[in-house]
Every structure is written in structure tokens, then in C-alpha cells.
Amino acid sequence: MVLLKNILDSTLEKDLFHVRFASSPFPKRFFLKNHVVSHTGEKPHQCKICLTSYSQKSGLKYHMSVHTGEKQYHCEICSKSFSHPSVLKMNMRVHTGEKPHQCKICLVSYSQKSGLILHMRKHTGEKPYQCEVCSKAFSKTTYLETHMRIHTGEKPHECEICHKSFS
């Protein structure tokens, strides 16, 4: 916090604040303070319930909805409620069919960026999830979880007719 205060105090220049890390001026001290923590790694906003810390007050506010269950953003189409406007926006894409995230290779589109990221692994061959037992790698966590049943012997699926179990 001392570093942050020193930077704030030393950057006052004709009512514009400049950060030595970036070239753009900040017309309000508030914006500078929020920007500086992106360089310092400070997380001064802490949840009093679970002690998780955030660099921005808005991050803590969003996090608190996990504990309070508050959902102040409502969809006018399906009446579902959400804790953050970005989640409401994703829900709206279900209704509109909007898919703004498009693969530049095969042109398939997704409503969420995460869908495109997972899809791109088909093209790149990236497999970031590795089995700690046999070192086999997978592109999705669900594939790794299913694979782990080989090692654990877990068979969670049962035939309703003969009651035989399957992994």
C-alpha cells in the first residue's frame, strides 16, 4: 500500500495523473489507483467471509453475491435472475441465437468465448489436462475425469434392466 501511495503522490501533474508504467494519463485519481494495482499485484479488497482478495472493489462486490445469493439482474424473456450483468448477457444470447465468437479456421461460431477456446484445441491439438497416474493428456477436464475411472474402477452408470455397471 505504501508503494501505491508513493506512486499516487508522485504523479500529480496539472490535475492529470500519470503512471510511470503506462503512457496514458488518468483524469481521475480513482482510475489511476485502479490501474496501478494491475502493475503491483496488490489485492486490498478482501472478503470477510472466506478471505478471498481482489484488486478491484467491483471484483469483491461480484464475489459477495456467491455468499449472499443476491441476483439483481433479471431476464425479461425467461424470468431467470443472475448475479452479474455479464451472465445475463450470456443468457440473452440463448434467446437471440447470437454467436459472436467465430473460429477463423472452420468458421463455426459460439455464444461464449470459452466455447471457442475449447473448440480451438481441436485445431491446435492442445491437451492441457494430464492424468497424474499414466500421464495421458486430454483437451477437456471432463475427458480426464472420465479417464480416471479406469484407474479408480468407478462405474457410475447402471443398466436399469440387468443392473450391470459401466464407467
Backbone bond lengths (Angstrom), bond angles and torsions (degrees), N, CA, C in turn:
res aa  C-N    CA-C-N  psi(-1)  N-CA   C-N-CA  omega(-1)  CA-C   N-CA-C  phi
1 M - - - 1.449 - - 1.523 110.31 -
2 V 1.334 116.39 -30.96 1.466 120.49 178.81 1.522 109.85 -64.84
3 L 1.343 116.71 -43.15 1.465 120.96 178.21 1.524 110.46 -58.88
4 L 1.324 116.04 -45.39 1.458 120.69 179.51 1.523 110.84 -60.55
5 K 1.333 117.49 -45.65 1.466 121.28 179.80 1.522 110.49 -62.75
6 N 1.334 118.09 -41.50 1.466 121.42 178.90 1.526 111.39 -62.50
7 I 1.326 115.84 -41.56 1.467 119.44 179.19 1.521 110.03 -65.29
8 L 1.341 116.25 -44.77 1.463 119.83 179.69 1.524 111.21 -62.08
9 D 1.331 116.78 -44.24 1.461 121.17 -178.34 1.519 112.15 -66.97
10 S 1.321 116.99 -35.02 1.464 119.93 -174.82 1.529 114.13 -86.64
11 T 1.316 117.31 -4.53 1.464 118.18 -174.54 1.522 114.59 -107.34
12 L 1.318 117.15 4.48 1.464 119.93 178.28 1.520 109.66 -66.27
13 E 1.344 116.11 123.78 1.461 120.52 -179.69 1.516 108.59 -150.60
14 K 1.326 117.68 103.31 1.472 123.10 179.03 1.529 111.74 51.01
15 D 1.329 116.28 48.55 1.461 123.41 178.69 1.522 114.15 63.33
16 L 1.309 117.51 10.25 1.463 120.32 172.36 1.514 107.29 -114.69
17 F 1.303 116.15 138.84 1.448 120.53 179.94 1.521 108.76 -104.48
18 H 1.307 115.98 132.04 1.461 120.97 178.71 1.523 108.21 -119.91
19 V 1.297 115.73 140.01 1.451 120.67 176.93 1.511 108.02 -101.59
20 R 1.305 115.70 137.78 1.463 118.08 -178.72 1.526 111.89 -68.73
21 F 1.336 118.03 -14.20 1.459 121.83 -179.69 1.526 112.62 -86.61
22 A 1.316 117.98 -23.18 1.463 121.56 -174.19 1.523 109.81 -131.92
23 S 1.320 115.45 159.27 1.463 119.03 -175.05 1.524 113.81 -93.26
24 S 1.327 118.92 -14.61 1.461 119.53 -175.70 1.528 112.09 -86.80
25 P 1.332 117.28 141.32 1.460 120.72 178.93 1.529 111.41 -79.81
26 F 1.315 116.39 155.25 1.454 122.52 178.75 1.520 108.73 -118.36
27 P 1.343 118.23 112.75 1.455 120.70 -176.14 1.526 113.88 -70.63
28 K 1.298 118.44 -16.17 1.462 121.53 179.76 1.520 109.15 -126.40
29 R 1.323 115.67 139.45 1.463 121.91 178.92 1.534 110.34 -58.19
30 F 1.327 116.82 -36.46 1.458 122.44 179.65 1.529 111.36 -56.98
31 F 1.345 116.88 -46.62 1.461 120.65 -178.64 1.524 111.39 -66.90
32 L 1.312 116.46 -37.15 1.461 120.34 177.37 1.522 110.35 -63.43
33 K 1.325 115.81 -47.19 1.468 120.25 -178.75 1.530 110.43 -58.73
34 N 1.334 116.38 -44.17 1.466 120.26 178.38 1.520 111.59 -64.53
35 H 1.331 117.23 -36.00 1.455 121.25 179.96 1.527 111.60 -70.63
36 V 1.313 116.98 -42.30 1.470 121.41 -175.48 1.522 111.61 -59.29
37 V 1.339 117.80 -38.44 1.463 119.00 -178.76 1.523 112.26 -64.23
38 S 1.334 117.84 -19.84 1.465 119.35 175.74 1.525 110.73 -68.28
39 H 1.331 117.43 -22.90 1.463 121.88 178.08 1.530 112.29 -94.14
40 T 1.320 117.28 -33.76 1.465 120.56 -174.56 1.522 112.87 -86.06
41 G 1.337 116.69 -23.14 1.458 119.80 -177.70 1.520 112.86 80.18
42 E 1.336 117.17 4.89 1.461 120.38 179.75 1.519 110.31 -64.83
43 K 1.326 115.38 144.55 1.462 121.89 176.44 1.527 107.67 -133.21
44 P 1.327 116.63 77.38 1.459 120.45 -172.97 1.531 115.53 -78.68
45 H 1.323 118.33 -8.71 1.468 121.07 -176.75 1.526 109.12 -102.47
46 Q 1.351 115.68 107.57 1.456 120.57 -173.47 1.527 111.76 -113.38
47 C 1.313 115.21 137.75 1.460 121.98 175.62 1.525 108.18 -71.61
48 K 1.325 116.89 127.58 1.463 121.31 -179.28 1.531 112.22 -75.91
49 I 1.323 116.53 -13.30 1.461 120.30 -178.26 1.530 111.66 -89.06
50 C 1.349 117.25 -51.56 1.471 119.90 -175.42 1.528 113.39 -116.66
51 L 1.332 117.42 0.77 1.471 124.72 176.06 1.531 115.07 68.53
52 T 1.330 118.01 13.49 1.461 120.74 174.38 1.523 107.98 -69.55
53 S 1.336 116.99 138.66 1.462 120.86 -176.88 1.521 112.00 -112.37
54 Y 1.335 115.06 152.15 1.462 122.43 -178.29 1.519 110.46 -135.39
55 S 1.322 116.02 148.72 1.462 120.73 178.44 1.521 110.90 -76.99
56 Q 1.320 117.18 -29.80 1.462 121.80 -178.16 1.530 110.19 -114.02
57 K 1.311 115.94 145.22 1.460 121.16 176.73 1.528 110.44 -62.02
58 S 1.333 116.19 -34.82 1.465 120.65 179.85 1.534 111.26 -63.82
59 G 1.333 117.03 -33.77 1.460 121.04 177.09 1.518 111.41 -64.19
60 L 1.334 115.80 -42.15 1.465 120.61 177.64 1.526 110.32 -65.92
61 K 1.324 116.67 -41.71 1.468 120.63 -179.87 1.529 110.33 -60.61
62 Y 1.332 116.50 -44.86 1.463 120.91 178.17 1.532 110.27 -62.61
63 H 1.330 116.55 -43.34 1.462 122.10 -179.71 1.532 111.44 -60.99
64 M 1.322 117.58 -39.16 1.462 121.27 -176.32 1.526 112.38 -59.50
65 S 1.326 117.36 -25.97 1.465 119.56 178.58 1.531 111.12 -64.16
66 V 1.331 117.38 -21.85 1.467 121.54 175.31 1.524 109.18 -63.19
67 H 1.338 116.17 -41.57 1.461 120.90 -178.19 1.529 112.63 -81.59
68 T 1.316 117.11 -37.87 1.468 120.74 -175.41 1.520 112.92 -85.86
69 G 1.334 116.55 -23.95 1.455 120.43 -176.66 1.520 112.95 76.13
70 E 1.333 116.25 8.53 1.464 121.06 -178.41 1.528 110.41 -65.81
71 K 1.322 115.27 131.22 1.467 121.59 178.57 1.522 107.64 -133.71
72 Q 1.326 115.31 90.79 1.465 119.96 -172.39 1.522 114.65 -93.45
73 Y 1.342 118.24 -0.90 1.465 121.15 -179.63 1.529 109.01 -109.41
74 H 1.334 116.38 120.75 1.460 121.67 -171.53 1.529 111.55 -117.48
75 C 1.322 115.32 136.98 1.463 121.37 176.26 1.527 108.42 -84.26
76 E 1.317 116.29 126.46 1.463 121.35 -179.43 1.524 112.24 -77.49
77 I 1.327 117.05 -12.03 1.462 120.53 -178.40 1.529 111.47 -91.02
78 C 1.344 116.97 -50.52 1.467 119.99 -175.45 1.530 113.48 -109.69
79 S 1.326 117.36 -2.43 1.468 123.82 177.91 1.527 114.64 68.68
80 K 1.323 118.25 10.48 1.463 119.91 175.49 1.523 108.99 -73.48
81 S 1.339 115.85 152.88 1.461 121.50 179.09 1.517 110.13 -117.12
82 F 1.341 115.37 148.94 1.459 121.39 -175.69 1.524 110.85 -136.29
83 S 1.318 115.75 154.62 1.462 120.94 -177.53 1.519 113.46 -85.50
84 H 1.325 117.91 -13.56 1.466 120.56 -177.02 1.530 109.55 -143.42
85 P 1.331 117.25 144.57 1.473 119.56 -178.79 1.525 113.95 -61.96
86 S 1.330 117.70 -28.87 1.466 119.31 179.93 1.528 111.41 -67.54
87 V 1.332 116.82 -32.15 1.466 120.50 178.38 1.530 109.60 -72.85
88 L 1.332 116.58 -36.98 1.468 120.49 174.16 1.528 110.08 -61.28
89 K 1.325 116.54 -41.08 1.466 121.18 179.28 1.534 110.70 -61.58
90 M 1.338 116.69 -42.13 1.471 119.98 177.44 1.528 110.45 -63.25
91 N 1.339 116.71 -40.05 1.458 120.88 178.07 1.525 110.84 -63.02
92 M 1.309 117.55 -39.66 1.470 121.38 179.89 1.529 111.20 -62.06
93 R 1.320 116.66 -31.96 1.469 120.21 179.00 1.525 111.50 -66.02
94 V 1.332 117.21 -27.12 1.462 120.86 175.22 1.528 108.70 -63.60
95 H 1.324 116.18 -41.88 1.466 121.27 -177.96 1.529 112.59 -74.46
96 T 1.324 116.82 -38.87 1.470 120.53 -175.97 1.523 113.00 -86.64
97 G 1.335 116.23 -20.77 1.459 119.84 -176.25 1.521 112.94 79.96
98 E 1.330 116.92 7.44 1.467 121.17 -179.27 1.529 110.29 -64.28
99 K 1.325 115.60 132.34 1.465 122.35 177.82 1.526 108.12 -135.73
100 P 1.333 116.88 81.49 1.466 120.63 -172.84 1.529 115.85 -79.05
101 H 1.320 117.51 -9.03 1.468 120.08 -176.43 1.529 109.44 -102.55
102 Q 1.345 115.92 105.00 1.465 121.14 -172.60 1.525 111.97 -113.17
103 C 1.327 115.16 137.28 1.460 122.02 175.04 1.526 108.67 -71.32
104 K 1.311 116.75 127.32 1.463 121.67 -179.55 1.532 111.90 -76.29
105 I 1.319 116.86 -12.36 1.461 120.68 -178.26 1.532 111.47 -90.32
106 C 1.332 117.09 -52.67 1.468 119.72 -176.18 1.527 113.69 -115.66
107 L 1.317 116.96 0.94 1.469 124.72 174.22 1.527 115.82 68.82
108 V 1.328 118.89 10.81 1.462 120.31 174.32 1.534 107.47 -70.08
109 S 1.339 116.83 144.90 1.465 121.16 -175.94 1.522 111.77 -118.18
110 Y 1.339 114.83 153.59 1.458 122.41 -179.22 1.519 110.47 -133.05
111 S 1.320 116.10 150.76 1.461 120.70 178.72 1.523 110.92 -78.47
112 Q 1.338 116.52 -25.24 1.462 120.62 -179.51 1.521 110.33 -121.57
113 K 1.315 115.41 146.64 1.461 121.15 179.34 1.529 110.76 -61.78
114 S 1.331 116.42 -35.55 1.466 120.19 -179.62 1.525 111.35 -61.12
115 G 1.332 117.41 -34.60 1.463 121.18 176.91 1.511 111.70 -63.90
116 L 1.330 116.07 -41.54 1.465 120.72 177.82 1.527 110.86 -66.32
117 I 1.324 117.14 -40.68 1.472 120.80 179.72 1.530 110.13 -60.53
118 L 1.331 116.81 -45.60 1.471 120.20 177.86 1.524 110.91 -63.29
119 H 1.319 116.98 -41.98 1.464 121.87 179.53 1.528 111.42 -60.93
120 M 1.317 117.22 -41.82 1.467 121.28 -176.67 1.525 111.97 -60.22
121 R 1.314 117.01 -24.10 1.471 120.22 178.06 1.524 111.59 -64.53
122 K 1.332 117.42 -24.01 1.469 120.67 175.08 1.522 109.85 -65.63
123 H 1.318 116.62 -37.74 1.460 121.22 -178.99 1.530 112.09 -80.63
124 T 1.323 116.78 -38.05 1.473 120.22 -175.41 1.523 112.88 -87.42
125 G 1.336 116.15 -21.88 1.460 119.53 -176.67 1.519 113.04 79.54
126 E 1.333 117.01 7.45 1.471 120.77 -178.99 1.526 110.27 -63.10
127 K 1.336 115.59 133.17 1.460 122.18 177.85 1.530 107.78 -136.00
128 P 1.331 117.01 84.18 1.464 120.63 -172.53 1.529 116.00 -80.21
129 Y 1.335 118.21 -7.67 1.465 120.28 -177.16 1.528 109.51 -106.84
130 Q 1.335 116.16 116.91 1.462 121.08 -172.53 1.523 111.31 -116.28
131 C 1.320 115.25 137.21 1.458 122.14 176.40 1.527 108.79 -69.96
132 E 1.323 116.47 128.33 1.467 120.79 -179.62 1.524 112.18 -76.38
133 V 1.330 116.69 -14.44 1.460 120.66 -179.15 1.525 111.43 -87.32
134 C 1.350 117.34 -50.84 1.465 120.32 -174.10 1.530 114.32 -118.55
135 S 1.316 117.12 0.09 1.476 124.05 177.27 1.525 115.10 71.35
136 K 1.320 118.90 7.04 1.461 120.27 176.15 1.530 108.30 -66.46
137 A 1.340 116.77 141.11 1.464 121.35 -176.08 1.530 111.61 -110.38
138 F 1.345 114.91 152.47 1.461 121.69 -176.28 1.524 110.94 -137.33
139 S 1.331 115.60 154.23 1.462 120.61 -179.14 1.528 112.48 -84.63
140 K 1.330 117.42 -20.43 1.465 121.62 -179.30 1.524 110.26 -131.23
141 T 1.327 115.63 149.44 1.465 119.88 178.81 1.525 110.90 -64.20
142 T 1.326 116.96 -34.77 1.466 119.56 -179.62 1.527 111.38 -64.36
143 Y 1.333 117.26 -34.03 1.465 120.41 176.94 1.528 110.39 -66.35
144 L 1.324 116.29 -40.16 1.469 120.40 177.94 1.529 110.01 -65.39
145 E 1.331 116.93 -43.39 1.469 120.46 -179.96 1.525 111.28 -60.62
146 T 1.326 117.00 -42.38 1.464 121.15 177.65 1.527 110.25 -64.84
147 H 1.322 117.05 -42.87 1.462 122.48 178.70 1.530 111.40 -59.34
148 M 1.322 117.14 -39.40 1.468 121.30 -176.39 1.525 112.13 -59.45
149 R 1.321 117.28 -21.73 1.465 120.79 178.58 1.524 111.71 -63.91
150 I 1.329 117.00 -25.10 1.468 121.11 175.71 1.525 108.89 -61.48
151 H 1.319 115.89 -42.09 1.463 121.23 -176.66 1.533 112.53 -80.70
152 T 1.340 117.09 -34.40 1.467 120.06 -176.78 1.520 112.75 -88.30
153 G 1.336 116.42 -21.22 1.459 120.07 -176.99 1.526 113.10 80.92
154 E 1.319 116.92 5.56 1.463 121.12 -179.43 1.532 110.45 -64.88
155 K 1.338 115.39 134.69 1.466 121.63 178.17 1.533 107.92 -134.01
156 P 1.334 116.55 83.46 1.465 120.20 -172.21 1.533 115.74 -79.57
157 H 1.336 117.89 -10.28 1.466 120.48 -176.96 1.532 110.23 -104.29
158 E 1.332 115.32 128.82 1.458 120.01 -176.48 1.525 111.25 -123.44
159 C 1.326 115.82 136.65 1.458 121.91 175.73 1.532 107.93 -69.82
160 E 1.329 116.68 129.06 1.466 120.88 -178.44 1.532 112.55 -72.48
161 I 1.328 116.31 -16.90 1.466 119.95 -177.94 1.528 111.19 -89.44
162 C 1.353 116.20 -54.50 1.468 119.08 -175.07 1.527 113.49 -106.43
163 H 1.329 117.18 -5.15 1.466 124.27 178.22 1.524 114.49 65.84
164 K 1.334 116.85 19.62 1.460 120.42 174.49 1.530 108.23 -73.67
165 S 1.341 116.56 141.01 1.466 121.37 -178.05 1.522 111.69 -99.90
166 F 1.333 114.73 147.95 1.461 122.25 179.99 1.527 109.54 -135.81
167 S 1.336 113.68 153.83 1.470 117.76 177.91 1.509 109.55 -86.11
